[in-house]
Amino acid sequence: MGLSRQNVLIVGGSGGLGMELAKTFYEKRDRLALHYFRSGKKAKLLMNELGHSSESDDAFTCQADLRQAHSVDTLFDLIKKRWSHLDVLIHSGGLNEDALFSKISETDWNETVKINLTGVFLCMKLAAGWMMAQKKGHIINIASRSGMTGRIGQASYAASKAGVIGLTKAASLEWGMDQIQVNAVLPGYLPTPMGLKLSLRHQQKMVLENSLHKSSSLKEVAQFIFNLSRMENVSGQVFNLDSRLI
């Protein structure tokens, strides 16, 4: 386990898990680039909470629309002006608009796939190009159990997250010779704003599916991802962090 300071980009940093990840990595003295799309106020408030009322190279926010390749290009250009290298990319951003298969419009399908899958692809591609030059780097994608098992009412979400798992495995094989690690994490049900959008009945059902009959812990998931980011010999894996069987 390396102890050197890392440069870490958290995509979706203004979401519930993204904010917990930011706190965990910053407490460990890593440098942070915190991406957001529309929630700039949340990102700025988190910076203040971390003790950065004014942004510095140690911690700064950056905006990008993950649906647009040019916007992602601009995001990485900004980070390259701040940092000479990137150690860790964590892709925590995502969209979940539950609907039965027959009710999903083509517009809603495209929106989900663009944000949850195409956005991951664009960020991975740019991060890997940077990491190849330094012959080292770690990409950690936040996927979902739905991407492995499916779930009623989550066809578009499950398909996009299955795609993230496929991207993770394929990239780990292609980029391994350049010492780039690529892993995926299934955090389980978390009481984040996205998780709390589910009906109370749905939330309770997901908890009961766990053999321990409890939801995942934000702090535990963030700590696991931090520990994973420090490992140097693990790649191409999908880690399930709750007690539901797959």
C-alpha positions in Angstrom: 0.0 0.0 0.0 1.6 3.2 -1.2 1.6 6.3 1.1 2.5 9.0 -1.3 0.1 11.8 -1.9 -2.2 11.2 -4.9 -3.9 13.5 -7.4 -7.5 12.4 -7.6 -10.3 13.4 -9.9 -13.8 12.6 -8.6 -16.4 12.7 -11.4 -19.8 13.3 -9.9 -18.2 14.9 -6.8 -21.3 16.8 -5.8 -23.4 13.6 -5.4 -23.9 11.8 -2.1 -21.2 9.2 -2.6 -18.9 11.7 -4.4 -19.0 14.1 -1.5 -18.2 11.3 1.0 -15.3 10.2 -1.3 -14.0 13.8 -1.4 -14.0 14.0 2.4 -12.2 10.7 2.7 -9.5 11.3 0.2 -8.9 14.8 1.4 -8.6 13.7 5.0 -5.8 11.4 3.8 -4.1 14.5 2.4 -4.7 13.6 -1.3 -5.2 16.5 -3.8 -8.7 16.7 -5.2 -10.4 17.8 -8.4 -14.1 17.8 -7.8 -16.3 17.6 -10.9 -19.9 18.7 -11.0 -22.5 19.3 -13.7 -25.2 21.5 -12.3 -24.6 21.4 -8.6 -21.9 24.0 -8.4 -23.3 25.4 -5.1 -23.0 22.0 -3.4 -19.4 21.6 -4.7 -18.4 25.0 -3.4 -20.0 24.3 0.0 -18.0 21.1 0.2 -14.8 23.0 -0.6 -15.6 25.4 2.3 -16.3 22.4 4.6 -12.8 21.0 3.7 -11.3 24.4 4.6 -10.9 25.7 1.1 -12.9 28.9 0.8 -10.6 29.8 -2.1 -9.6 27.1 -4.5 -6.0 25.9 -4.9 -4.1 23.1 -6.6 -4.8 21.0 -3.5 -8.5 21.1 -3.9 -10.6 22.7 -6.7 -13.9 22.3 -8.5 -14.5 21.8 -12.2 -17.7 21.8 -14.3 -18.4 19.6 -17.3 -21.4 18.1 -19.1 -20.5 14.4 -19.5 -22.8 14.1 -22.4 -20.6 16.3 -24.5 -17.1 15.2 -25.6 -15.9 18.8 -26.0 -16.9 19.6 -22.4 -15.0 16.6 -21.1 -12.0 17.7 -23.1 -12.2 21.1 -21.5 -12.4 19.4 -18.0 -9.2 17.5 -18.6 -7.4 20.5 -20.1 -8.2 22.5 -16.9 -6.9 19.7 -14.7 -3.7 19.5 -16.8 -3.0 23.2 -16.2 -3.2 22.5 -12.4 -1.4 19.1 -12.2 1.5 17.4 -13.9 0.0 14.0 -13.5 -3.2 12.1 -12.5 -3.1 9.2 -10.2 -6.7 8.2 -9.7 -9.9 8.8 -11.6 -13.1 7.8 -9.7 -16.3 8.0 -11.8 -19.2 8.4 -9.4 -21.6 10.4 -11.5 -24.8 8.9 -12.8 -28.5 9.2 -13.5 -31.3 6.9 -12.4 -34.8 7.5 -13.7 -36.8 4.4 -12.9 -39.5 3.4 -15.4 -41.0 0.2 -16.7 -39.5 -1.0 -20.0 -42.6 -0.1 -22.0 -42.7 3.4 -20.5 -39.1 4.3 -21.4 -38.9 6.9 -24.1 -36.1 7.0 -26.6 -35.1 10.4 -25.2 -34.9 9.1 -21.6 -33.0 6.1 -22.8 -30.4 8.2 -24.6 -30.1 10.5 -21.7 -29.3 7.7 -19.2 -26.9 6.0 -21.6 -25.1 9.2 -22.4 -24.5 10.2 -18.7 -24.0 6.7 -17.2 -22.0 5.0 -20.0 -20.8 7.4 -22.7 -19.6 9.9 -20.0 -17.6 7.1 -18.3 -16.1 6.1 -21.7 -15.0 9.7 -22.5 -13.4 10.3 -19.1 -11.7 6.9 -19.1 -10.2 7.5 -22.6 -8.7 10.9 -21.6 -7.5 9.7 -18.2 -5.8 6.6 -19.8 -4.0 8.7 -22.4 -2.5 10.8 -19.6 -1.8 7.7 -17.4 -0.1 5.8 -20.3 2.6 8.5 -20.5 3.4 8.1 -16.8 3.0 4.2 -16.9 0.8 4.3 -13.9 -2.8 5.1 -12.8 -6.0 3.7 -11.3 -9.5 4.1 -12.7 -12.4 3.2 -10.4 -15.9 3.1 -11.8 -19.0 3.1 -9.7 -21.3 0.6 -11.2 -24.4 -1.2 -9.8 -25.7 -4.6 -8.8 -28.5 -3.8 -11.3 -25.9 -4.0 -14.1 -25.3 -7.7 -13.2 -28.7 -8.9 -12.1 -31.2 -6.5 -13.7 -34.1 -5.0 -11.9 -37.7 -4.4 -12.7 -38.2 -0.7 -13.6 -34.5 -0.2 -14.2 -33.9 -1.4 -17.8 -32.0 1.7 -19.0 -30.1 2.1 -15.7 -29.2 -1.6 -15.6 -28.1 -1.6 -19.2 -25.9 1.4 -18.8 -24.3 0.0 -15.6 -23.8 -3.4 -17.3 -21.9 -1.4 -20.0 -19.7 0.2 -17.3 -18.8 -3.2 -16.0 -17.9 -4.4 -19.6 -15.9 -1.2 -20.2 -14.0 -1.8 -16.9 -13.1 -5.4 -17.8 -12.1 -4.6 -21.4 -10.0 -1.6 -20.5 -8.2 -3.5 -17.8 -7.0 -6.0 -20.4 -6.0 -3.3 -23.0 -4.2 -1.0 -20.6 -2.6 -3.5 -18.2 0.7 -3.5 -20.0 0.8 0.3 -19.3 0.3 -0.4 -15.6 -3.1 1.2 -15.6 -5.5 -0.5 -13.2 -9.2 -0.4 -13.9 -11.8 -1.7 -11.4 -15.5 -1.3 -10.7 -17.3 -1.0 -7.4 -21.0 -1.9 -6.7 -21.7 0.2 -3.5 -25.1 -1.3 -2.8 -28.1 0.7 -1.7 -27.0 4.0 -0.1 -29.3 6.6 1.6 -28.0 9.3 -0.8 -30.3 11.7 -2.7 -30.5 9.2 -5.6 -31.3 6.3 -3.2 -33.9 8.3 -1.3 -35.8 9.0 -4.6 -37.0 5.4 -4.4 -40.3 4.7 -2.8 -40.1 3.7 0.9 -41.4 0.2 0.0 -38.6 -0.2 -2.6 -36.0 1.0 -0.1 -37.2 -1.5 2.5 -37.3 -4.3 -0.1 -33.7 -3.7 -1.0 -32.6 -3.7 2.6 -34.4 -7.0 3.2 -32.6 -8.6 0.2 -29.4 -8.1 2.2 -28.4 -11.1 4.3 -27.5 -8.6 7.1 -30.8 -6.7 6.6 -29.2 -3.3 6.4 -28.1 -0.8 3.8 -24.5 -0.1 2.8 -22.5 2.6 4.7 -21.3 5.7 2.9 -18.2 5.9 5.1 -17.4 2.2 4.6 -17.8 2.4 0.8 -15.6 5.5 0.6 -13.0 4.0 2.8 -13.0 0.8 0.7 -12.5 2.9 -2.5 -9.7 4.8 -0.9 -7.9 1.5 0.1 -8.5 0.1 -3.4 -6.9 3.2 -4.9 -3.7 2.5 -3.0 -3.4 -1.1 -4.2 -1.0 -1.8 -7.0 -1.7 -5.3 -8.1 -5.5 -5.4 -8.5 -7.3 -4.8 -11.8 -10.3 -5.9 -13.9 -12.3 -6.7 -10.8 -15.9 -6.0 -9.8 -16.3 -5.5 -6.0 -19.8 -6.0 -4.4 -20.0 -4.0 -1.2 -23.3 -5.1 0.3 -24.6 -8.5 1.5 -26.9 -9.3 -1.4 -25.8 -12.4 -3.3 -25.0 -12.1 -7.0 
